[in-house]
Amino acid sequence: MKGIHKVVVGTKYLKYEFELRRNLTIIRGDSATGKTTLVDMIRTHMNDGESGPVTLNCDKSCYVVEGNLWKGQLDNIQDSIVFIDEGNEFVRTKDFARAIQQTDNYYVIVTREGLPALPYSVEEVYGIRTSGKYGTLKQSYHSFYRIYPDSTTENIKPEKILTEDSNSG
């Protein structure tokens, strides 16, 4: 699966809209920013379909993978967008890293932890920004923002560059 895929998921009172550009997207952020709510909404739509309270507009199917049966769940998902909420320990394993590299899915992983086994781009690490009002019946709108900016505001001329190779032994 290649290209940019737009996802719009929402209810009467809450809406998320974002684009996925690469096969791995990481969502980070503080508590109560809506990360788990996003995954819960995808799960609700997955379980209830069009008759449920959640609407989902995307050119690909969206799924939530979780728990100890993740391998079996992934085996049945192709050409789709897979959401994984924080708390699923399998995302930090090399077994998971190998498994997702053999699929054609896009993955959205919610985590506060580092994921050293996964080859994700720093450009695809996001937080969730909220606009709208809480405590009223007005719709809250959520969008993603990049954690690491595209460019710096000044020219950097390093004398030395130090890198780390976690697989160097």
C-alpha positions in Angstrom: 0.0 0.0 0.0 1.5 3.3 -1.0 0.5 6.9 -1.1 -1.3 9.4 1.1 -4.5 8.2 2.8 -6.9 10.6 4.5 -8.8 9.4 7.6 -11.8 11.3 9.0 -13.5 9.7 12.0 -16.1 11.3 14.2 -19.3 11.4 16.1 -21.8 14.1 16.7 -19.5 15.8 19.1 -16.0 14.8 18.2 -14.0 14.6 15.0 -10.5 13.5 14.0 -9.0 14.3 10.6 -5.5 13.4 9.5 -3.4 12.0 6.6 -1.1 9.0 6.7 1.9 9.3 4.4 4.1 6.4 5.4 3.4 2.8 6.6 4.3 3.7 10.2 2.8 6.7 12.1 3.4 7.2 15.8 1.0 9.2 18.0 2.5 10.6 21.2 1.2 13.0 23.8 0.2 13.6 27.4 -2.8 12.0 29.1 -6.3 13.2 28.2 -5.3 14.4 24.7 -7.6 12.0 22.8 -5.2 9.3 21.7 -7.1 6.4 23.2 -10.4 8.0 22.2 -9.3 7.9 18.6 -8.6 4.2 18.7 -11.8 3.6 20.6 -13.8 5.3 17.9 -12.1 3.2 15.2 -12.9 0.1 17.3 -16.6 1.1 17.7 -16.9 1.7 13.9 -15.2 -1.7 13.3 -17.7 -3.4 15.6 -20.9 -1.5 14.8 -20.3 -0.5 11.1 -22.4 2.2 9.5 -25.3 1.7 11.9 -23.2 2.8 14.9 -22.6 6.3 16.3 -19.2 6.7 14.7 -18.7 7.7 11.0 -15.5 6.8 9.2 -14.4 8.2 5.9 -11.3 6.6 4.4 -10.3 5.0 1.1 -9.0 1.9 3.1 -10.5 -0.3 5.7 -9.5 0.5 9.3 -8.9 -2.0 12.1 -7.8 -2.1 15.7 -5.3 -4.9 16.6 -4.7 -5.7 20.3 -4.0 -8.3 22.9 -2.2 -11.7 22.7 -4.0 -12.7 19.5 -2.3 -9.9 17.4 -0.5 -12.3 15.1 -3.7 -14.0 14.0 -5.5 -10.7 13.6 -2.7 -9.3 11.4 -2.8 -12.5 9.2 -6.3 -11.6 8.2 -5.7 -7.9 7.4 -4.4 -6.8 4.0 -4.2 -3.4 2.3 -5.7 -1.6 5.3 -4.9 0.8 8.1 -4.2 -0.8 11.5 -4.5 1.1 14.7 -2.8 -0.1 17.9 -3.4 1.6 21.3 -0.8 2.1 24.0 -0.5 -0.8 26.5 -0.1 -3.5 23.9 3.4 -4.8 24.8 3.8 -6.7 21.5 4.6 -3.4 19.6 8.1 -3.3 21.2 9.1 -6.8 20.1 11.2 -7.8 17.2 8.6 -10.4 16.3 6.1 -7.6 15.7 8.6 -5.6 13.7 9.2 -8.6 11.4 5.5 -9.3 11.1 4.6 -5.8 10.0 7.4 -5.5 7.5 5.9 -8.5 5.6 2.5 -6.8 5.2 1.1 -4.1 2.9 -0.8 -2.3 5.7 -0.3 1.2 7.2 0.1 1.3 11.0 -0.9 4.0 13.5 0.6 3.2 16.9 -0.3 5.2 20.0 2.6 5.0 22.5 4.6 7.0 25.0 7.4 4.5 24.9 10.3 4.3 22.5 10.0 1.7 19.7 13.6 0.8 18.9 12.6 -2.3 16.8 10.5 -0.3 14.4 11.9 1.7 11.5 9.7 4.8 11.6 10.4 8.2 10.3 10.8 11.1 12.7 8.6 13.1 10.3 5.7 10.7 11.1 5.6 11.2 14.9 2.5 13.3 15.8 0.6 14.7 18.7 -3.1 15.5 18.8 -4.2 19.1 18.8 -7.7 20.0 19.8 -9.8 23.0 18.7 -13.3 23.6 19.8 -14.8 23.8 23.3 -15.1 21.2 26.0 -18.0 21.2 28.3 -20.5 22.2 25.7 -22.4 20.5 23.0 -20.3 22.0 20.2 -18.2 19.6 18.2 -14.5 19.3 19.2 -12.2 19.0 16.3 -8.9 17.1 16.5 -6.0 17.3 14.1 -2.4 16.0 14.2 0.6 18.1 14.6 4.2 17.1 14.1 6.3 16.6 17.2 9.6 17.1 15.3 9.4 20.2 13.0 10.4 20.1 9.3 13.2 22.6 9.6 15.2 24.6 12.0 15.2 28.4 12.2 18.9 28.8 12.0 21.8 27.4 10.1 23.5 24.6 12.0 27.2 23.9 11.4 28.2 21.0 13.6 31.8 20.3 14.4 31.1 16.6 15.1 28.1 14.3 14.6 27.6 11.5 17.0 25.2 8.6 16.0 24.1 5.5 17.7 23.6 2.2 16.0 21.5 0.1 18.4 22.2 -3.1 16.4 26.0 -2.7 16.4 26.5 -5.4 19.0 
